[in-house]
Amino acid sequence: MVRLELLIVRKKHLKKRLVSLLCAFCSALFALCCIFHPDTVSSGPYLDSAHGNTAYGVDRSSLSLFGYAKGNCAHCHEQHASVGGNEPSPQGGSASGYALFSNNFTSQSEDVCYYCHRGTGSLQSSFSHINYDYSYWFGGDTINQIQPNSVFDAFNPTFGENPSYHNLQDVLNFVKMKWPETFKNESNPCSACHNPHLSKRSYPIVKPSDRNNIWGNEAGKKMSDFAAAHGGKYQAPYRYNSTSTYEPDGSLTTDGSNMPDYVTFCTDCHNDTNVIYSSTLGRNLQKIGWAQESRTYGAVADYHGSVARCFGVDGNVDQGCGCSELNCSNWGSLKEPYHSANYMNYILSCTDCHEPHGSRRQYLLRTTVNGSWNNQVPPGPPAPSWERQFCLSCHTHNAHCGNLWNCLNCHYHNSYARCFACTWCAFGGVHGHAF
């Protein structure tokens, strides 16, 4: 009887130890889901994320064969060297940080994210939402914007006349310097703008200064909020081939209340104080003062940002800049929908003009802008260029005092620090107006 009771006690003790070990193992396995340092992960937010979604989340084909459900942590993290006696694809190599199935980040073309976010060779079983660019999904151009069709192609473009892209090593170098407590040598540069455990399909971005909260998903984080806080209004551009529906969702909403505040997001890095070096361009990027409302000489500011226009939508009404005293004239007007809206100060979103990952054009500039694909030849002289077409998406062009071929030689961020009232022309002093 004593032996029997002792055996029962030992079995109970062994059962408790097994339960304790199992709980410890599960906790450790869950901790492995911290793919990018120093994310905090909990089951609720992860299951609500795009990667953790049980209907369309991560689904590595080499693991789905073993019955792993979509969204399972094991699709990205390997707690063992093999499954069912074999290492699932990709195979080979030494153990990687954060128990990832591959090295986190090596170069512009080698990144753990690319194993799924690419076309040919993807390890993701299928995509119900192909990674086309911004102009496709939010600009509505499903005709001309079918390339790139993956994140890998956007960051490694082989298309277009003069393609550009965010240089991932430059991104990592900058965020390590700016937020050293968050980003380390082993961090992934994609995690500067995305949190793989939080980002959703509709709201994929986080600010690098606040990586544990989705950006743009609620009131106070919309373009309408930024514009109202900086003395202006946001006017949504047209969707592709339409004069009645607007970006980003093809609805009738025009004030940006349905659009993330991309200005605050982008200016976490691209602002009027940060110095950002581009190894691609071999120089520092232009500083951007989207929140600067003053026309103070030498200020980092922009008419597309918070500086109010000096002229009316027809280009011939002085709006308090004193331009009439400088003998300025009408060089062009605004096109629809900006003309009819007739706001004193339009504040644009960065994504109205730029792609976030890469573009077939330089400076990440979009090719479909304000409902128009600017690869079409505009009528009349001078000989068209894509730069001119880009600007003609929103502006008419009646006359000019300089070169009509490449608008970007003179019209770029913070290019009018000399005089916010009118532009400066080398052929005769002050002429025309900035925008």
N, C-alpha and C positions, 0 to 999 in steps of 0.2 A: 504493500500500500504506500509506504514511504517512497519507494523507488518510482511508483507511478505518479505520485504527486510531484516529485522532483522533476520527472520527465515533462510533465505538463507545464511546470514553471519555466523550464528551459525552453520549451517550444514557444511559449508566450514571449519570452525574452528575445528569442531568435526572430520571431515575427516582428517585434517592435524594431529590432535592429535593421531588418530588411526594409521595413516601411521607411525608417529614418534614412537609410542609404538611398532608397528610391527617390525620396523627396529631395535629398541633396543632389542627386544626379539630375533630376528634372530642373531644379533651380539653376544648376550649372549650365545645363543645356539651354535654358531660356536666356541666361546671361550671354551665351554665345551669339544671340541675335543682335547684340550691339555691334553692328557692322562698321559704323563710322564713329570713331571717338569724338566726343564723349556722350553720344546720344543716350537718353533715358528711354527705356522701352517698357511698355505694359501691354497686356493682351488686348484691352479694349481699343486704344488708338491704332495698334498695329492691324487688327482685324478690320478696322475702318479704312485703312490705307489701301492704295492701289496694289502694292505688293502683297499685302495680307488678305486681300479680298478672295473669298472662297469660290467666286464665280469666274474671275478673270485674273487672279493674282499670279505670283511667280509659279512656274510649272516647268521645271527642267526636265526635258524629255527622257534623259537617262535615269531619272528617279521616278518619274510617273509610272514607269514600267513595273516598279515595285509596289505600287499602290499608294504612294505619297499624295496626299490631297493638295489641291491648288492652295497656295498661300503658306504652305508648311515651311518653317524656318530652314529645314534641311535642304531646300532647293538652293539656298545660298551658302549655308554653313554646313560643313562636314565634321561631325563629331567623331567619326571613325575614318580610317583610311580606306575602308571598303564597305560595300553593301552587298549582301548575298555572295560574298567571297570575291568580288571584283570591285575595282575602283570605278565609280561612274564617271562618264565623260564630263569635263576634260580630264585626261589622265596624265600622270607624270609630274615631275617637279617636287620640290620639298614643301613642307608644311607652310601655309600662308597665315599672316596675321589675322586676328579676329575669327579664326577657324573658317575662313573663306575658302571656296573651292579653287581659287586662283589668286595670284598676286593682286593686291588692291589697286594700285596704280603704278605704271612703269613709264608710260610715254603717251603722246597724243593719240597713238594708234593701239596702245595696249592698256586696257582698263577693265576691271572686272565687270563693269556695267555693260561693256560692249558684247559680252558673251551672249546676252539676250537682246540688247537694244541694237540690233543690226539686221541686215537682210539675210543674204546667203550665209549659212554656217551658224545661224542662231541656235542656241541651246534651249530657247523657250519653245514649248510645244506648239503654241499658236498665239497670235495676237488678234484680239477683237477690236483693237484701237491702234492702228499703225502709226508710228512716230513720224508723220509728216510735219512740215514746219508750221509756224504761226500763221502764215498767209493762207495755208490750206485750211486748217481747222477753225481759225477765228476770223480770217479774212474772207473765207468762203470760196476761195479760188481752187476748186477741185479739178480744174481743167489744165492749168499751166503749172501748178505747183506740185507735181507728182514726184519731183526729185528736189531734195533728198527725201527718202522714205524710211530713214532710220537715224538714230542719234549718232551712230558711228559715221555715216555718210555726211552728216551735217558738220561734224568736227574734223572730218578728213575729206573735204570736197574734191571731186575730180570733174566737176561740171561748172558751167558758167564762164563768163569772160574774164573776171578778175575776182575769184572767190575769196572769202574771208571767213574767219572763225575765231571763237574764243580759244586762245592758247592755254591749254590746261595746266602746263607747268608754270606759266606766268600767273594764272589764277591761284595755284597752290602757293607759290612764292609770296604773293601779296597777302593772302589771308593768314599765312603763318606769321608774317610780320605784323599784321594789323591786330589779329586776335590769337596770340601765341598760347593762351590758356585753353583754346579750343582746338586749333589746328596744329598738327605735328607733321614731322617728316613722313610718317606712314599714313597720313590722312589721304582721303580721296578728294580731288578738287571738285568733283560733281556734288559732293556733300556741302559745298559752300552755298549752293542755291537749292538743294533738295535734301530732304531727310527721308531715306528709304523706308523708315519705320512709321512715318507720319504722312508723307505726301500723298495726295489724292489725285485721281484723274482730272477732276475739275479744278482743283487747287493744289498744284504740284510744288509750289515754291515756299521756301523759308528764307528769312534774312540771315546772312552769315553772322550777324550780331545777336541773333535770337533763333537758334536752330531748333528749339523744342516747341515752337508754335507755328502753325501754318499761317501764311500771310495772304491776305486778300479775300478771306472767306466770310467776313462779317462787316457790319457797319463800322465806320471809322477807318477802314482799310480799303476804301474804294477810290477810284479816280475822282468821283464827284466830291469826296471829302477833301482830297488834296487841293483841288482847284478852288473850292470854297474857302479853304484856309489861307490861300495865297492870292486873293484878290481877283480871281478869274472864274471862268467856267470851262467845263470840258464838253466838247462836241465830238461825238463818235463819228468816225468816217463811215462811208458807205461800205456795205459788203460787196463782193465781186459782182460786177455786171448788174448792179441794182441802184436805183435812185429812191428807194423807199424803205429798205431794211439796212441795219447798221451792225457794225462790229460791236462786241465779239460773238454774239449769239444769233444774229439774223433777226432780232426782234425790232420793235419800234422804239425801244429805249435809246435815248441819245445823250443823257447827262452823265454817263459813266457810273451810275449807281449799281450797275450789273457787271462791273469790270474791276479787277484788282488794281490797287494803287501801285502800278509798276514804277512810278517815279521814286517813291520812298524806297521801294525794294532795290532798284538799280543804283540809287544814290547812296546806298549803304557803302558802296565802293566808289562809284563814279560821281564824286561830288566836287565842290569848289576848293577843297583842301588836300585831299589825298593825291599823292604822286604815284601814278601807276605806269610802270615801264612795260612797253610792248616789245618783246624780242622779235616778233614778226615784222613790225614796222621799223624797229631799230631806234625808237624814240619814246618819250613819255607821251601818254595820251592827253588830249585836250581836257582841261578841267571843265566841269559842268556845274553851273549855278542855277538850277531850275527853280529854286525857291527864292532867288534874289529878285526883288521887285523894283529896286532902284535903278535909275539910268546913270548912276554915278560914273564919271570917267574912270576907266580902268577896272571897273567891277567885273567879276565873273558872272555874267548874266546872259539871258537869251530871250528873244521875242517869242520863240516857241514855248518858252517857260513862263515865268511869272511877270516879265516885263510887258507892260501894256503896249499895244501897237500905237504908232504915231499917226496912222492914217486910217480912214474908214475902209470898209470892205471893197469899195471901188477905187481905192488908192488916191483919192483926190480931196479928202476932207481931213484937215488938221485936227487931231484929237488932243491938243494941249501941249504939243512938243515944240511949238514955235518954228516948225519947218517952213511955213510960208515965208518967214523972214529970210530963210536961206535959199529961196527961189527953187524949192523942190517941186517936182512935177509928178504926174501920174505915170508910173512905169509898169503898172499891172494891178490886177484886182484878185480877190480870192474867189475860188470856185465853190460850187455847192458841195456839201450842205453848209459850209461855213459862211457863204455869202448871205443866204436867207436868215440864218441864225443871228448874224450881225452882232456878235458879242464885242464888247469893248476890249476884252482880253481873253484870247483863247489859250488854254494851257493844255498842251498835248501830252499823251502818254508816250513813253519810250518805244512801246511796241507799235505805235502808229507808223513808225518809220523803220524800226530795226527788228531783225530776227534775233532770238536769244542765243542760238547755238552757232549757226553758220549761214552763209548766204552765197549765192552765185556772184554777188557784187561786193565791192570793197566796203569796209566799215560796217559790216553786218546789215547793210541797207536792204530793205524788202524790195521785191520786184513787182508785187501787187500792192498798190497803195490807193486808198480811198476809192475802192471799187474798180480800179483800172490796172490792167497789166501793162507795166511801162516798158515792155519790149516791143511795143507797137510804134510805128513811125508817125510822129506828129506832123501835121500838114505845115507847109510853108518853110521859108528859110529861117534860120541858117540850117546847115546840114545837121540832122538830129544826132544826139548822143544819148546814152542811157542816163547820164547825169541830168541832162536837160529834161528828158522824159520823166524822170523821178520827180523833179520839182514841179513840172506841169501837171502832175496829178492833183495838185491843190491850188496852183497859182496860174493866172494868165501872165502873158509876157508881152507888153506892148512895145517897149523900147529898152535900150540898155546903153551904158556908157563904156562898157568894156567887152571882154570876150564872151560871146554867147554860147560857146561850145561846152565848157565845163563849169557849171554853176558852183561846184564844190571847191573850186580854187579860191573863191572869195566867201562863199556862204557856208560856214561851218560853225560849230558850237563856239560861242564866245568870240565871234569874229568881229563884232561891232563895239568893242570897248572904246574905240576912237570917238564915236559919236552915236548915241542911241537914237538920235532923231533921224538922221539920214546916213547914207553910206558915203564913203570917201572914194572918189575916183581920181586916179593918178593923172587923167587927161584934163582935169579942170576943176579940182577941188570937190566941194560937197555937191552931190547929185542924188536924186532918187531917194529911196528909202529901203530899209533892210528887208522887210518882208511885208 
